[in-house]
Amino acid sequence: MPSVELYEKIKNLVNDEEKAEKICEIVSTILEENRKENELQNKILKERLDFLTFAVSILILFTNPLILIIVFIVYVICKKS
């Protein structure tokens, strides 16, 4: 539910408590849908980042195994936090 201040502003704007409640419900629904969509996008981006990290690690493996070990350790530490 949007803030009380926003509800009051909407109520004053439309001069009707019922309409204000309906508008607030619609706003709440939109905000909730946007939050869910953002969570899904964040999950997808995290998966892509994990894949890219893996791909870079594989490329480094072919160039210098010591660097791969360091990157892997940093990756594991970041993943835990």
All heavy atoms as an XYZ file, in Angstrom:
665
protein
N       0.844     -1.195      0.000
C       0.000      0.000      0.000
C       0.878      1.242      0.000
O       1.838      1.307      0.769
C      -0.895     -0.051      1.243
C      -1.904      1.047      1.332
S      -3.321      0.651      0.315
C      -4.409      1.957      0.752
N       0.563      2.191     -0.851
C       1.334      3.433     -0.857
C       1.244      4.148      0.490
O       0.377      3.865      1.301
C       0.660      4.261     -1.952
C      -0.051      3.278     -2.800
C      -0.435      2.160     -1.898
N       2.105      5.098      0.683
C       2.161      5.794      1.955
C       0.860      6.534      2.241
O       0.068      6.835      1.349
C       3.322      6.778      1.963
O       3.050      7.829      1.054
N       0.664      6.836      3.513
C      -0.534      7.554      3.936
C      -0.577      8.940      3.279
O      -1.644      9.401      2.859
C      -0.563      7.683      5.484
C      -1.741      8.507      5.936
C      -0.587      6.307      6.129
N       0.591      9.555      3.151
C       0.651     10.874      2.517
C       0.152     10.807      1.081
O      -0.624     11.666      0.633
C       2.081     11.408      2.548
C       2.609     11.630      3.944
C       4.124     11.803      3.958
O       4.773     11.675      2.908
O       4.648     12.074      5.045
N       0.603      9.791      0.359
C       0.164      9.637     -1.025
C      -1.335      9.384     -1.081
O      -2.047      9.953     -1.919
C       0.922      8.490     -1.702
C       0.556      8.206     -3.149
C       0.828      9.430     -4.016
C       1.326      7.014     -3.671
N      -1.829      8.558     -0.175
C      -3.268      8.274     -0.129
C      -4.046      9.562      0.105
O      -5.061      9.812     -0.563
C      -3.565      7.252      0.969
C      -5.040      7.073      1.216
C      -5.829      6.363      0.318
C      -5.657      7.630      2.337
C      -7.195      6.212      0.529
C      -7.016      7.485      2.551
C      -7.779      6.774      1.655
O      -9.119      6.635      1.853
N      -3.587     10.377      1.039
C      -4.271     11.641      1.336
C      -4.256     12.570      0.120
O      -5.264     13.214     -0.190
C      -3.629     12.329      2.547
C      -3.885     11.617      3.863
C      -5.355     11.545      4.233
O      -6.104     12.506      3.963
O      -5.760     10.514      4.798
N      -3.124     12.650     -0.561
C      -3.039     13.492     -1.753
C      -4.007     13.009     -2.832
O      -4.694     13.816     -3.478
C      -1.610     13.505     -2.297
C      -0.655     14.312     -1.453
C       0.733     14.279     -2.047
C       1.703     15.058     -1.168
N       3.078     15.010     -1.705
N      -4.066     11.698     -3.038
C      -4.979     11.141     -4.043
C      -6.418     11.405     -3.629
O      -7.251     11.792     -4.455
C      -4.716      9.632     -4.243
C      -3.348      9.407     -4.886
C      -5.814      9.005     -5.089
C      -2.916      7.966     -4.941
N      -6.712     11.211     -2.350
C      -8.077     11.434     -1.857
C      -8.498     12.891     -2.070
O      -9.607     13.163     -2.515
C      -8.173     11.055     -0.380
C      -9.588     11.078      0.161
C      -9.667     10.490      1.542
C      -9.365     11.582      2.547
N      -9.630     11.179      3.929
N      -7.595     13.811     -1.778
C      -7.907     15.226     -1.979
C      -8.059     15.554     -3.468
O      -8.874     16.396     -3.835
C      -6.831     16.110     -1.356
C      -6.829     16.035      0.157
O      -7.842     15.713      0.769
N      -5.696     16.329      0.753
N      -7.282     14.881     -4.288
C      -7.319     15.142     -5.722
C      -8.632     14.676     -6.348
O      -9.237     15.377     -7.161
C      -6.128     14.461     -6.398
C      -5.905     14.739     -7.869
C      -5.568     16.216     -8.070
C      -4.776     13.885     -8.402
N      -9.072     13.483     -5.971
C     -10.281     12.927     -6.587
C     -11.548     13.234     -5.792
O     -12.651     12.975     -6.270
C     -10.160     11.391     -6.796
C      -9.064     11.073     -7.763
C      -9.993     10.659     -5.489
N     -11.382     13.763     -4.565
C     -12.525     14.119     -3.706
C     -13.456     12.941     -3.460
O     -14.675     13.110     -3.399
C     -13.310     15.296     -4.300
C     -12.499     16.562     -4.339
O     -11.715     16.828     -3.431
N     -12.662     17.340     -5.387
N     -12.890     11.748     -3.373
C     -13.714     10.557     -3.138
C     -12.831      9.496     -2.488
O     -11.822      9.084     -3.058
C     -14.269     10.048     -4.462
C     -15.246      8.897     -4.288
O     -15.330      8.344     -3.171
O     -15.931      8.555     -5.269
N     -13.254      9.053     -1.309
C     -12.442      8.085     -0.564
C     -12.389      6.734     -1.266
O     -11.347      6.089     -1.307
C     -13.009      7.924      0.859
C     -12.041      7.271      1.815
C     -12.493      7.373      3.246
O     -12.964      8.444      3.667
O     -12.367      6.357      3.951
N     -13.511      6.309     -1.840
C     -13.543      5.014     -2.535
C     -12.610      4.999     -3.737
O     -11.865      4.047     -3.943
C     -14.972      4.702     -2.991
C     -15.689      3.696     -2.116
C     -17.050      3.366     -2.693
O     -17.123      2.896     -3.840
O     -18.026      3.580     -1.971
N     -12.659      6.055     -4.522
C     -11.791      6.140     -5.701
C     -10.328      6.188     -5.276
O      -9.468      5.570     -5.913
C     -12.132      7.366     -6.538
C     -13.417      7.248     -7.299
C     -13.682      8.493     -8.132
C     -14.989      8.382     -8.884
N     -15.288      9.610     -9.643
N     -10.058      6.915     -4.194
C      -8.684      7.004     -3.699
C      -8.173      5.629     -3.284
O      -7.032      5.264     -3.577
C      -8.602      7.989     -2.528
N      -9.017      4.854     -2.616
C      -8.622      3.499     -2.207
C      -8.356      2.619     -3.429
O      -7.386      1.860     -3.448
C      -9.700      2.881     -1.323
C      -9.735      3.456      0.077
C     -10.823      2.831      0.931
O     -11.363      1.770      0.548
O     -11.112      3.408      1.988
N      -9.208      2.721     -4.435
C      -9.015      1.923     -5.647
C      -7.723      2.316     -6.368
O      -6.978      1.454     -6.821
C     -10.216      2.073     -6.585
C     -11.459      1.373     -6.088
C     -12.615      1.532     -7.040
C     -13.854      0.843     -6.494
N     -15.011      0.993     -7.380
N      -7.464      3.615     -6.453
C      -6.231      4.074     -7.092
C      -5.021      3.560     -6.328
O      -4.048      3.094     -6.918
C      -6.220      5.613     -7.203
C      -7.272      6.065     -8.210
C      -4.846      6.119     -7.595
C      -7.511      7.569     -8.234
N      -5.081      3.629     -4.999
C      -3.972      3.130     -4.178
C      -3.776      1.630     -4.357
O      -2.640      1.148     -4.373
C      -4.195      3.477     -2.708
S      -3.898      5.214     -2.335
N      -4.866      0.892     -4.493
C      -4.760     -0.547     -4.740
C      -4.078     -0.815     -6.080
O      -3.229     -1.707     -6.193
C      -6.147     -1.194     -4.710
C      -6.738     -1.326     -3.329
C      -8.143     -1.899     -3.359
O      -8.539     -2.525     -4.391
O      -8.859     -1.730     -2.363
N      -4.458     -0.040     -7.092
C      -3.845     -0.201     -8.408
C      -2.363      0.120     -8.349
O      -1.518     -0.615     -8.881
C      -4.561      0.679     -9.452
C      -5.978      0.161     -9.697
C      -3.782      0.742    -10.755
C      -6.862      1.110    -10.495
N      -2.030      1.218     -7.671
C      -0.623      1.606     -7.526
C       0.153      0.514     -6.791
O       1.264      0.148     -7.190
C      -0.499      2.969     -6.798
C       0.931      3.243     -6.389
C      -1.038      4.081     -7.666
N      -0.447     -0.022     -5.729
C       0.213     -1.097     -4.974
C       0.457     -2.320     -5.849
O       1.513     -2.942     -5.793
C      -0.631     -1.494     -3.764
O      -0.690     -0.461     -2.847
N      -0.523     -2.673     -6.659
C      -0.394     -3.820     -7.556
C       0.724     -3.593     -8.562
O       1.561     -4.480     -8.797
C      -1.726     -4.070     -8.294
O      -2.759     -4.264     -7.335
C      -1.620     -5.282     -9.193
N       0.766     -2.398     -9.138
C       1.811     -2.077    -10.109
C       3.185     -2.135     -9.455
O       4.133     -2.707    -10.013
C       1.562     -0.693    -10.743
C       0.323     -0.759    -11.630
C       2.776     -0.221    -11.534
C      -0.170      0.596    -12.099
N       3.302     -1.564     -8.262
C       4.585     -1.586     -7.556
C       5.023     -3.013     -7.236
O       6.204     -3.353     -7.369
C       4.498     -0.758     -6.261
C       4.389      0.756     -6.440
C       4.141      1.430     -5.095
C       5.635      1.309     -7.091
N       4.093     -3.848     -6.830
C       4.419     -5.239     -6.516
C       4.864     -5.988     -7.774
O       5.834     -6.749     -7.745
C       3.208     -5.928     -5.883
C       3.443     -7.361     -5.483
C       4.479     -7.527     -4.387
O       4.721     -6.581     -3.618
O       5.062     -8.620     -4.288
N       4.173     -5.765     -8.878
C       4.561     -6.412    -10.132
C       5.942     -5.944    -10.578
O       6.753     -6.753    -11.041
C       3.527     -6.130    -11.216
C       2.218     -6.877    -11.019
C       1.164     -6.521    -12.055
O       1.476     -5.788    -13.015
O       0.022     -6.973    -11.895
N       6.218     -4.655    -10.435
C       7.540     -4.139    -10.791
C       8.623     -4.734     -9.902
O       9.714     -5.055    -10.382
C       7.567     -2.604    -10.679
C       6.878     -1.938    -11.840
O       6.651     -2.539    -12.880
N       6.528     -0.675    -11.658
N       8.330     -4.892     -8.617
C       9.307     -5.490     -7.698
C       9.616     -6.933     -8.111
O      10.776     -7.331     -8.177
C       8.769     -5.460     -6.257
C       9.770     -5.964     -5.223
C       9.144     -6.131     -3.857
N       8.074     -7.116     -3.850
C       8.256     -8.432     -3.842
N       9.475     -8.940     -3.857
N       7.234     -9.261     -3.809
N       8.565     -7.693     -8.438
C       8.770     -9.081     -8.868
C       9.570     -9.142    -10.168
O      10.455     -9.989    -10.311
C       7.423     -9.787     -9.043
C       6.717    -10.075     -7.738
C       5.375    -10.733     -7.976
C       4.641    -10.974     -6.668
N       3.307    -11.575     -6.891
N       9.244     -8.248    -11.098
C       9.970     -8.220    -12.366
C      11.440     -7.859    -12.147
O      12.333     -8.453    -12.752
C       9.323     -7.222    -13.326
C       9.924     -7.222    -14.707
C       9.204     -6.290    -15.664
O       7.981     -6.111    -15.513
O       9.872     -5.750    -16.556
N      11.691     -6.894    -11.271
C      13.069     -6.512    -10.958
C      13.834     -7.665    -10.312
O      15.010     -7.879    -10.625
C      13.095     -5.289    -10.036
C      12.753     -4.013    -10.761
O      12.832     -3.937    -11.981
N      12.358     -3.000    -10.008
N      13.190     -8.408     -9.430
C      13.840     -9.565     -8.819
C      14.203    -10.598     -9.873
O      15.286    -11.184     -9.831
C      12.932    -10.179     -7.747
C      12.840     -9.360     -6.478
C      11.887     -9.960     -5.461
O      11.225    -10.981     -5.759
O      11.808     -9.404     -4.355
N      13.293    -10.832    -10.810
C      13.554    -11.790    -11.879
C      14.705    -11.318    -12.763
O      15.608    -12.099    -13.098
C      12.296    -11.996    -12.727
C      12.421    -12.964    -13.897
C      12.785    -14.353    -13.400
C      11.122    -13.000    -14.683
N      14.711    -10.026    -13.110
C      15.798     -9.488    -13.916
C      17.129     -9.575    -13.171
O      18.160     -9.895    -13.777
C      15.503     -8.040    -14.307
C      14.407     -7.921    -15.341
C      14.071     -6.470    -15.656
O      14.500     -5.565    -14.975
N      13.274     -6.272    -16.700
N      17.109     -9.301    -11.874
C      18.332     -9.413    -11.082
C      18.847    -10.851    -11.065
O      20.054    -11.087    -11.148
C      18.103     -8.917     -9.651
C      18.005     -7.417     -9.562
O      18.408     -6.706    -10.474
N      17.447     -6.932     -8.464
N      17.930    -11.803    -10.971
C      18.320    -13.211    -10.977
C      18.958    -13.585    -12.319
O      19.995    -14.251    -12.362
C      17.098    -14.088    -10.701
C      17.410    -15.556    -10.624
C      16.170    -16.370    -10.330
C      16.492    -17.846    -10.317
N      15.299    -18.678    -10.123
N      18.337    -13.134    -13.408
C      18.865    -13.421    -14.744
C      20.246    -12.793    -14.910
O      21.182    -13.426    -15.413
C      17.891    -12.925    -15.827
C      16.619    -13.777    -15.811
C      18.540    -12.950    -17.204
C      15.486    -13.214    -16.661
N      20.390    -11.527    -14.483
C      21.686    -10.856    -14.594
C      22.746    -11.555    -13.757
O      23.900    -11.680    -14.178
C      21.561     -9.390    -14.172
C      20.804     -8.490    -15.147
C      20.605     -7.108    -14.543
C      21.529     -8.390    -16.473
N      22.367    -12.041    -12.574
C      23.322    -12.754    -11.725
C      23.772    -14.047    -12.398
O      24.957    -14.393    -12.375
C      22.704    -13.059    -10.364
C      23.675    -13.657     -9.379
C      23.011    -13.899     -8.054
C      23.944    -14.462     -7.034
N      24.833    -15.501     -7.490
N      22.826    -14.755    -13.028
C      23.186    -15.978    -13.741
C      24.132    -15.678    -14.900
O      25.089    -16.413    -15.132
C      21.925    -16.686    -14.239
C      21.105    -17.309    -13.127
C      19.781    -17.869    -13.606
O      19.485    -17.784    -14.824
O      19.028    -18.376    -12.765
N      23.866    -14.591    -15.613
C      24.752    -14.206    -16.718
C      26.133    -13.838    -16.205
O      27.152    -14.190    -16.813
C      24.152    -13.029    -17.498
C      22.960    -13.409    -18.328
C      22.419    -12.227    -19.083
N      21.248    -12.586    -19.874
C      20.482    -11.717    -20.480
N      20.754    -10.428    -20.399
N      19.448    -12.125    -21.178
N      26.168    -13.118    -15.091
C      27.446    -12.743    -14.505
C      28.222    -13.986    -14.064
O      29.430    -14.072    -14.286
C      27.242    -11.802    -13.319
C      28.503    -11.338    -12.608
C      29.383    -10.534    -13.557
C      28.142    -10.508    -11.396
N      27.524    -14.939    -13.456
C      28.182    -16.188    -13.061
C      28.758    -16.905    -14.284
O      29.875    -17.418    -14.248
C      27.202    -17.110    -12.330
C      26.876    -16.633    -10.926
O      27.602    -15.754    -10.408
O      25.889    -17.130    -10.355
N      27.980    -16.941    -15.376
C      28.458    -17.595    -16.587
C      29.679    -16.874    -17.147
O      30.660    -17.509    -17.541
C      27.351    -17.657    -17.644
C      27.835    -18.179    -18.956
C      28.066    -19.534    -19.128
C      28.092    -17.317    -20.016
C      28.525    -20.030    -20.336
C      28.555    -17.797    -21.225
C      28.775    -19.161    -21.387
N      29.592    -15.535    -17.192
C      30.733    -14.769    -17.716
C      31.973    -14.955    -16.847
O      33.092    -15.061    -17.359
C      30.379    -13.286    -17.829
C      29.402    -12.943    -18.941
C      29.003    -11.476    -18.857
C      30.000    -13.250    -20.294
N      31.786    -15.000    -15.543
C      32.908    -15.238    -14.637
C      33.531    -16.604    -14.921
O      34.756    -16.746    -14.961
C      32.442    -15.170    -13.169
O      31.847    -13.903    -12.943
C      33.598    -15.358    -12.215
N      32.679    -17.594    -15.142
C      33.164    -18.934    -15.457
C      33.926    -18.927    -16.787
O      35.013    -19.508    -16.903
C      31.981    -19.903    -15.514
C      32.356    -21.278    -15.951
C      33.039    -22.134    -15.095
C      32.046    -21.718    -17.228
C      33.398    -23.406    -15.508
C      32.407    -22.987    -17.644
C      33.078    -23.836    -16.778
N      33.348    -18.234    -17.779
C      33.988    -18.184    -19.096
C      35.356    -17.501    -19.021
O      36.334    -17.978    -19.611
C      33.090    -17.459    -20.092
N      35.426    -16.408    -18.282
C      36.702    -15.715    -18.126
C      37.693    -16.604    -17.391
O      38.881    -16.653    -17.731
C      36.504    -14.366    -17.392
C      37.821    -13.766    -16.960
C      35.751    -13.397    -18.285
N      37.219    -17.323    -16.405
C      38.095    -18.234    -15.671
C      38.675    -19.305    -16.587
O      39.856    -19.645    -16.491
C      37.334    -18.898    -14.523
O      36.927    -17.939    -13.588
N      37.844    -19.816    -17.468
C      38.323    -20.830    -18.417
C      39.379    -20.230    -19.348
O      40.416    -20.851    -19.629
C      37.140    -21.411    -19.227
C      36.198    -22.189    -18.323
C      37.634    -22.286    -20.361
C      36.832    -23.378    -17.610
N      39.141    -19.004    -19.837
C      40.123    -18.351    -20.697
C      41.447    -18.146    -19.959
O      42.522    -18.355    -20.522
C      39.589    -17.006    -21.197
C      38.483    -17.076    -22.234
C      37.935    -15.683    -22.511
C      38.991    -17.716    -23.513
N      41.349    -17.750    -18.703
C      42.567    -17.532    -17.914
C      43.290    -18.855    -17.674
O      44.520    -18.899    -17.638
C      42.222    -16.823    -16.588
C      41.761    -15.396    -16.874
C      43.405    -16.816    -15.641
C      41.223    -14.652    -15.673
N      42.538    -19.925    -17.546
C      43.138    -21.246    -17.326
C      44.127    -21.572    -18.434
O      45.194    -22.137    -18.186
C      42.049    -22.317    -17.265
C      42.511    -23.767    -17.181
C      43.246    -23.996    -15.867
C      41.343    -24.705    -17.297
N      43.776    -21.205    -19.662
C      44.651    -21.513    -20.774
C      45.861    -20.585    -20.850
O      46.806    -20.866    -21.569
C      43.870    -21.472    -22.095
C      42.882    -22.587    -22.208
C      41.525    -22.320    -22.210
C      43.305    -23.905    -22.288
C      40.606    -23.345    -22.309
C      42.392    -24.937    -22.390
C      41.034    -24.658    -22.400
N      45.798    -19.461    -20.124
C      46.916    -18.516    -20.181
C      47.827    -18.615    -18.970
O      49.048    -18.574    -19.110
C      46.414    -17.065    -20.329
O      45.550    -16.762    -19.235
C      45.681    -16.885    -21.634
N      47.223    -18.710    -17.766
C      48.050    -18.762    -16.566
C      47.264    -19.400    -15.410
O      46.387    -18.779    -14.821
C      48.481    -17.337    -16.189
C      49.518    -17.340    -15.099
O      49.695    -18.335    -14.409
N      50.194    -16.225    -14.928
N      47.614    -20.629    -15.042
C      46.888    -21.325    -13.969
C      46.952    -20.601    -12.616
O      46.006    -20.659    -11.845
C      47.576    -22.685    -13.882
C      48.239    -22.861    -15.194
C      48.594    -21.496    -15.677
N      48.028    -19.887    -12.335
C      48.132    -19.187    -11.055
C      47.068    -18.093    -10.950
O      46.428    -17.925     -9.911
C      49.529    -18.583    -10.890
C      49.778    -17.826     -9.589
C      49.594    -18.766     -8.394
C      51.171    -17.234     -9.573
N      46.852    -17.356    -12.039
C      45.828    -16.317    -12.044
C      44.455    -16.946    -11.861
O      43.606    -16.408    -11.151
C      45.897    -15.487    -13.341
C      47.222    -14.722    -13.398
C      44.716    -14.536    -13.442
C      47.446    -13.972    -14.694
N      44.213    -18.092    -12.482
C      42.937    -18.783    -12.342
C      42.677    -19.120    -10.879
O      41.564    -18.939    -10.387
C      42.900    -20.050    -13.190
C      41.637    -20.903    -13.008
C      40.422    -20.140    -13.508
C      41.766    -22.209    -13.714
N      43.671    -19.604    -10.195
C      43.507    -19.952     -8.783
C      43.131    -18.708     -7.977
O      42.211    -18.748     -7.152
C      44.794    -20.602     -8.231
C      44.998    -21.974     -8.897
C      44.730    -20.754     -6.722
C      46.353    -22.584     -8.648
N      43.789    -17.600     -8.228
C      43.494    -16.360     -7.509
C      42.070    -15.890     -7.820
O      41.309    -15.543     -6.905
C      44.529    -15.271     -7.867
C      45.907    -15.668     -7.343
C      44.096    -13.915     -7.315
C      47.035    -14.791     -7.860
N      41.687    -15.903     -9.094
C      40.341    -15.484     -9.480
C      39.300    -16.405     -8.863
O      38.268    -15.944     -8.358
C      40.196    -15.460    -11.020
C      38.744    -15.292    -11.433
C      41.046    -14.356    -11.607
N      39.560    -17.679     -8.853
C      38.611    -18.627     -8.275
C      38.431    -18.372     -6.786
O      37.310    -18.397     -6.277
C      39.074    -20.065     -8.527
C      38.122    -21.091     -7.974
C      36.915    -21.324     -8.616
C      38.423    -21.796     -6.828
C      36.032    -22.256     -8.121
C      37.542    -22.725     -6.319
C      36.339    -22.965     -6.973
N      39.521    -18.127     -6.071
C      39.436    -17.849     -4.636
C      38.623    -16.577     -4.392
O      37.741    -16.541     -3.520
C      40.847    -17.735     -4.014
C      41.517    -19.116     -4.005
C      40.786    -17.160     -2.601
C      42.991    -19.081     -3.644
N      38.870    -15.536     -5.173
C      38.108    -14.293     -5.037
C      36.636    -14.542     -5.352
O      35.742    -14.056     -4.656
C      38.691    -13.197     -5.947
C      37.771    -11.990     -6.016
C      40.078    -12.793     -5.479
N      36.366    -15.321     -6.379
C      35.005    -15.631     -6.766
C      34.275    -16.377     -5.644
O      33.146    -16.053     -5.306
C      34.998    -16.469     -8.050
C      33.628    -16.953     -8.455
C      32.710    -16.078     -9.009
C      33.266    -18.285     -8.283
C      31.447    -16.511     -9.377
C      32.012    -18.729     -8.650
C      31.111    -17.841     -9.194
O      29.870    -18.267     -9.557
N      34.940    -17.348     -5.048
C      34.317    -18.121     -3.966
C      34.042    -17.218     -2.771
O      32.975    -17.289     -2.163
C      35.211    -19.314     -3.559
C      34.743    -19.948     -2.282
C      35.250    -20.337     -4.686
N      34.966    -16.339     -2.463
C      34.766    -15.428     -1.328
C      33.587    -14.488     -1.604
O      32.747    -14.263     -0.725
C      36.052    -14.615     -1.044
C      37.139    -15.551     -0.485
C      35.778    -13.468     -0.084
C      38.513    -14.901     -0.384
N      33.512    -13.960     -2.828
C      32.397    -13.063     -3.182
C      31.070    -13.802     -3.194
O      30.037    -13.255     -2.830
C      32.646    -12.415     -4.542
S      33.993    -11.231     -4.543
N      31.079    -15.031     -3.628
C      29.862    -15.824     -3.715
C      29.281    -16.099     -2.329
O      28.077    -16.112     -2.150
C      30.168    -17.141     -4.439
C      28.994    -17.987     -4.744
C      28.510    -17.717     -6.117
C      27.463    -18.776     -6.481
N      26.666    -18.329     -7.561
N      30.166    -16.299     -1.333
C      29.707    -16.583      0.028
C      29.070    -15.369      0.670
O      28.212    -15.508      1.517
C      30.871    -17.087      0.876
C      31.292    -18.491      0.533
C      32.370    -18.988      1.450
C      32.760    -20.409      1.089
N      33.808    -20.925      1.971
N      29.508    -14.166      0.288
C      28.968    -12.958      0.933
C      27.770    -12.387      0.213
O      27.180    -12.940     -0.581
C      30.014    -11.888      1.032
O      30.503    -11.558     -0.265
